[in-house]
Amino acid sequence: MRLARILGRVFCTRQEPSIEGKKLLLIQPLNWEDESPAGPAIVAADAVGAGAAEKVFWVAAREAAVAFEDVPPVDAAVVGIVDGRRVKNFRTAGGAG
């Protein structure tokens, strides 16, 4: 799974019938460590109802298509909303913490 920030929505006048009614988002992939941009912005189908400027995690390829019941032809899908994260020093010496 990858981290991204939602930049906005994408609207289409014509689209594949199997993605009709699905929200398309413009997302900026981010590095987990410092949240710097990790490549160009991409379009992803929204499987979780994410909103503007939220941090989300997304998947690509086959995992993106199976995020939906009807398996539409999508190559990227938002599958979760990030409420918080901890990357560095998530373990303490000696076990739990």
C-alpha positions in Angstrom: 0.0 0.0 0.0 1.1 3.5 -0.8 0.5 6.9 0.8 -1.0 9.8 -1.1 -2.8 13.1 -0.6 -6.0 14.0 -2.4 -5.5 16.9 -4.7 -9.0 17.0 -6.2 -11.7 15.2 -8.2 -11.8 14.2 -11.8 -15.0 14.5 -13.8 -15.7 12.7 -17.1 -18.4 13.4 -19.7 -17.9 9.9 -21.2 -16.5 6.9 -19.4 -16.5 3.1 -19.4 -20.0 2.0 -18.2 -18.5 -0.3 -15.4 -17.0 2.8 -13.7 -20.2 4.8 -14.0 -21.0 6.3 -10.6 -17.6 5.7 -9.1 -15.8 8.8 -7.7 -12.4 9.5 -9.4 -9.8 11.3 -7.5 -6.6 13.1 -8.4 -4.0 11.9 -5.9 -0.4 12.9 -5.2 1.7 9.8 -4.2 3.9 10.6 -1.1 6.9 9.0 0.6 5.9 7.4 3.9 9.0 8.8 5.7 8.7 12.5 5.1 5.6 12.9 3.0 7.5 14.4 0.1 6.0 13.8 -3.4 6.8 10.4 -4.8 6.2 10.8 -8.5 3.5 12.5 -10.6 -0.1 12.9 -9.6 -2.4 10.1 -10.8 -6.1 9.3 -11.1 -7.5 6.7 -8.7 -11.0 5.3 -8.1 -12.4 5.9 -4.6 -13.5 2.8 -2.7 -13.9 4.5 0.7 -15.5 7.9 0.3 -12.3 10.0 0.9 -12.5 13.8 1.0 -10.6 16.8 -0.1 -7.0 17.1 1.1 -7.1 13.9 3.1 -4.2 11.5 3.4 -5.1 8.1 2.0 -3.5 4.8 1.2 -3.9 3.3 -2.3 -3.1 0.2 -4.3 -2.4 -0.3 -7.9 -2.8 -3.0 -10.6 -5.0 -6.0 -9.8 -5.5 -5.0 -6.2 -7.1 -1.8 -7.4 -9.7 -3.6 -9.4 -10.7 -6.1 -6.7 -11.2 -3.2 -4.2 -14.7 -3.0 -5.8 -17.5 -5.7 -5.9 -18.0 -5.4 -9.7 -14.2 -5.4 -10.6 -14.1 -2.3 -12.9 -11.2 -1.6 -15.2 -9.1 0.6 -12.9 -5.4 0.7 -12.3 -5.4 2.6 -9.0 -7.8 2.7 -6.1 -8.0 4.5 -2.8 -8.7 1.9 -0.2 -8.3 3.7 3.1 -8.1 7.0 4.9 -5.0 7.7 7.1 -6.0 9.0 10.5 -2.4 9.0 11.8 0.9 7.3 11.3 4.2 6.5 13.0 7.1 5.5 10.9 10.3 6.0 12.9 11.0 4.4 16.3 7.8 2.4 16.4 9.4 -0.2 18.6 11.2 0.2 21.8 14.0 -2.0 23.1 12.7 -5.0 24.9 9.3 -5.4 23.3 6.0 -3.5 23.6 5.8 0.2 23.5 
